[in-house]
């Protein structure tokens, strides 16, 4: 094998493929990264750990096609530190030589015949703009569970009915959900799957912007999902598709409704959180036209701040874990947010308010739905 490739192109491709390399591989060969160069001038780098696979395809000047397997993490470290010059990669005996300007490295090859066959994605189910895909994943994944003993809660639930897609995550204390429109290959397509949240989050961050993302999903019994776009692709095993009925929990009757500017509210919460310790909530007291934000750590420190709000309904004093509330606000990209409460011990719903289109820049937006929902349980306060 012999080829030449742009250094930044190679660095991006290696970084994508390296995402799947296990820190402690069950088999030594799984620590390898597969490099393939074709006579048509295509360079493919791939990694696989039996759960997730990642492929990156880019153009290269290929003198001699070939297929090799090299230590993946070492290759990633080397490429990341190469000078900004074209990179030559070629085989020399049992080595793969990486040469870039005055720098040259030799990597001992691994037995490519022992490497497992990379899985092929299911049939194409539809496409979605990469920016919308990344935004939706970024909104819901902060609410995913971290406890691997409950795998279902560590995933993103994706429900599809025709051109409507729902994504949702929950860790039992909150639910983040996003409804969006996508372009299905079949107008009657339906699906309900759970995908590892960490895998989707990594994919959404790394996939190229401005491209359409293709989602590949099979029918019942298929345990893979594929995501691809802009020369990058991944497959992942699905988790158990049993999931809570999150949609029913996102509706209710709310006795207290506040509309508040997101940026000042977020900054005030961050300031109040400075005096909290782990497990200490922030209290929000809503009255007509105002919310008072309070926090304290015993007798050692306290914070108190007030902000203007548009408020209707019953006055309420409610408390939340600060990071949970901040995670929800981070998913809102409009000027105003709506916080709806049904009582100090019942879940509260946070939603975005579309920006108002008239000349009254100081007024909240209308009641239209932007598709983002964040339901969060309050912290029960001692009497």
N, C-alpha and C positions, 0 to 999 in steps of 0.2 A: 504494500500500500504506500502511496505517495501523493501528497496533496499540499496545496497552499490555501490559506484562508485568512481573512481579516481578523486581527486580534480581538476587536470588540465583538464581532459576530461570534467568534469561538467562545469568548468569555460568557456571553449571554446563553449560548446553547449548553455549555458545560454546567452553568449554574442551574438551568432548568432541569437537566437530567440528574444532577446531583441531589435534587430534592428528595428522591426516593431511596437514596443509599442508606441502609441501616447502620446505626452506630455500632451495634454488636450483631453482625450477620450470623444467622443460624448455620450458613455454609460459607466458607471463604470466598467462593466464586461470586456470591451476592454482593461483595464489596467492590466488584468490578463495574466499569462503565464500558458499554459496547460502542465501538466506533466503526461506522461503515461508510465507505466512500464508493460511489458508483461511477461508471463510465459516463453517465449523463451529467456529471458535475454536481451531484447532490451528496451532502455530508449529513449523516444521521448519528446522533448521540443518544443513548438510551440507558436507563437504569430501571431496576425491578427488584422488589422484595417479597414477591408472592401476594402482596395485598394491593400495592399501587405500582403502576408503571408510568414512566414519563419518557417521551421522545421529543427531540428537537431536530428539525430539518432546516438546513440552510444551503445556500449555494457555495461552492468552492471550486478551485481549479484543481481537477483531479488528473494526475499523470498516470497513476496506476491504481485501479480499484482494489479494494480489499476489505477485510473484516477482522478486527482485533478486539481484545478485551484487556483493559488496563486498570490498575488500582484507581478507583473513581475519586476518592477524597484527595488523594495526592495530586491527581491531575487537576482537580479543581483549585487546589492551593497554588499550583504552579502557574496555571493560566491566569489566575487573578493577579499575579505579581509580575507578569511579563511586560516588557516595554511596549509602547504603542507602535509596533511595526508588524508587517505581515508574518504569519506563523507558518512554518513548514513542519509537516508531520509525515514521518516515513518509518517503515520497518527496516531494521538492520539486525539480522540474526534473530535472537530471542528478545530483542528490545524494540520498543517504539520510541523513536527519537523525536523530541519536540524542540525545534530550533526557532528562535526569535531574535533577530539582530545578533548581538554578541553572546546571548544566553543559549545554552543547550542543555537539555535534560534527557536522560535515558530511563525509560520505565520498563521493567520486566513484565512481559505479557503473562496473562492468566490463561488457562485452558478454555478457549472459546467453546469447544465442543461440550463442556460441562455446564455451560450457562443455560438456564431454563428458557423455553420458548416464550417470547413476549406475547401477552394476550392481545387479541384483536377486539376492537370495540364493537358493541352491537350496532344494529342499523340506525341510521340517522333519524332522530325524532323531530328535530327542528333547530332553529337558530335564534340567537338573541344578541343584541349589540353588546360588545365587550364592556363598555362603560356602565351600562345598565346592570349587567351580570355582576361586575365587581362591586357596584354600589349596593345591590341587594344582599350579596354575600357579606359585605362589610357591616350591614345593618343588623343582620340576624345572628351571626356567629358569636358575638360577645356573650350571648345568652346561653350558649351550648354548655353542657355539663363537662366537668373535668374528671369525673370519677369513672375509671375504666371498668369498674365492677358493674356499672349500669350502661352498657354500650349504646343502648337506644338513645340515651340522653346526650351522648357525645356527638350526635349526628345532626345534620340538617335534613329536615323532612321536606321533600319536594313533592307537591301535588300538582298534577296537570290535568286540565279539562279543556280540550280544544286550544284556543289561543290565550287562555288564562293560566298563569303559573303562580303557585303559592310557595314561598320558602318560609320555614319556621324552625326555631330552636327553643329549647327550654331546659332549665336545670332544676325545675320544680318550684323555684322561688320567683321566676319571671318567665315570660314568653315574648320573644321578638318575632314578628311575622311581617312579611312583605308580599303584597299582591302586585303582579305586573303582567304586561302583555308581551307575548313572544310570537314567533312565526313557526307553527308546527308544520311538519312535512305532510301530515294527514290531519285534516280539520276535525276529525272525530277521535283523535288520539287522547287517551287517558292513561295516567300512571300515578302511583304513589310509592315513593322509595325513600330510604334514609341513607344518606351519604356521610362518611366521616367528615365532621366539620373542619378539622385541622387540614385535611387534604384539600377541601374546596377553598378554604381561606388562602392557603399557599398558592393554589392555582389561580385564583382571582387576582392576587397581588402581582403575579409574575406574567400573566398573559398580556400580550401586546394590546394597547389601546387603539381604537379606531377600526378594529377588525370585528367581523361577526363571529361569535362563538357558536360552535356546533355542539349540541347535546345529543348523545347517542344512548338510547335506551331500548332494551328488548321487551319482550312480553313476560307473562308470568313464568317464573322458574329461572329467568335470566338473573344472574347475581352480579352483573357488571354495569357500570356507567362509564361513558366516555365523554370527555370534554376536549375540544380542539379548536384552534384558531391561530392564524398568523404563523404557521409552521411549527406550532407547539401542540402537543397532544398528551393526554393522560388517560389512564383507566384506573378505576378503583373498585374493589369489592364493595357490595352494598351491605349495610347492617340489617338486622331484623326489622321488617317493615311494620311491626306493631308500634303504634304511637298514640299518644293521647289525642282526644278530639279538641285540638287547640282552637279551632274556629269558633266553637260554641262558647269558649271562655272569653272571647274578645268582644262579646256583645253583652249588654246589660242596661240597667237603669241607674243613672248617675244623679245624685242629689246635689253635688257641688262641682262646678265647672269653672276652671281658671284658664285664661288665655294670657300668655306671658312671652316676652321677648327671650329668645333662646340664649343669645350671647351673654347678656347681663346676668341671667339666671344661672347659667353654667359657671361664670366667673365667681358669682356669690357663693355657690355651692362648694367650689374648690377652696375658697377662702375659709369657709366654715369648717371644711373637712380637715384643715390644718390642726385643729385642736381636738380632733377625735382620735380614739385608739381603735384597734381592731374590734369590731362588733359594736361600736358606739354609733347610734344613728344620728341623723340630722332631722330636726323637727321643723315642720312647715305649718304655720298658723295662717290660714286664709280667711280674710274678712273682706268686706266690700272695698275694692280698689287697692288692696294691699296684701302682700304675703310677707310674714316675718320669718326669717331663717335663723334658727338657733342651734347651737351645738355646745357641748361641754364635756370635759374629762374630769369628773369629780370636782374637786375644789381648785385644781391646778390651772385650768385654763377654760375660757369660754369665748364664744363668738355670737354676735347678734347683728343682724342686718335686715333692712326692709327694702322691698322693691314694689313698684306699681304693677298692678295686674288688672285685667278685665275679669271680674268675678261675678258669678250668679249662683244662687242656691244657698244652701245652709252653710254657715260658718263651720270650719273644720280645722282641727289640730291633728296632723298626721305625721308619721316619722318613717324615714326610709334609710336603708344602708346607702351611704353616699355614692359609692362606686356603681351600685346598681342603677341609681337615678342618672348618674353621669353617662353611663353606657347607653341608656335610652336616649338621652339628649344628643349624644354624638351621632346617632343615626338620623337626626333631623337636619335637613339642609335648607329649611325655610327660615324666615325671620321670626315667625311666631310658632309656638307649640301650644297644644291644648292638653291640660291635665284634668281628667274626670275622675271623681271619687264618689264612692257610695257609702263611706263611713271610715272611721279611723282604723278599723281592723280588716277591711275588705280590700281586695286588689284594686289598684288604680290604673287607669288607661291613659297612656301618653301617645299623642298623635301629632302629626305635622299639619299646619294650616297653610294652604297655598298663599303665596304673596298676593296682597291686594293689588288690583290693576288700575285703581283710580288715583286721583291726585292726593288723597288723604294718606300720606305716608306713615302717619303715626297710628293709624287704626289697624286693628287685627284684620286678618283675611276673612274670607267667607267660610262656609261650612263644608266645602267640597272635600273629597277624600283623596289623599295622595297615595294610599296603598300601604303605608307603614303603620304598624301597630306595636306597641310595647306595653305589656301588662306586667305590673310589678307588685309584689306583696309588700305591704307596709310592715314595719317593726312594731310589735305590740309594746306600748309604753306602760311602765308601772304607774299605778294610781298616784 
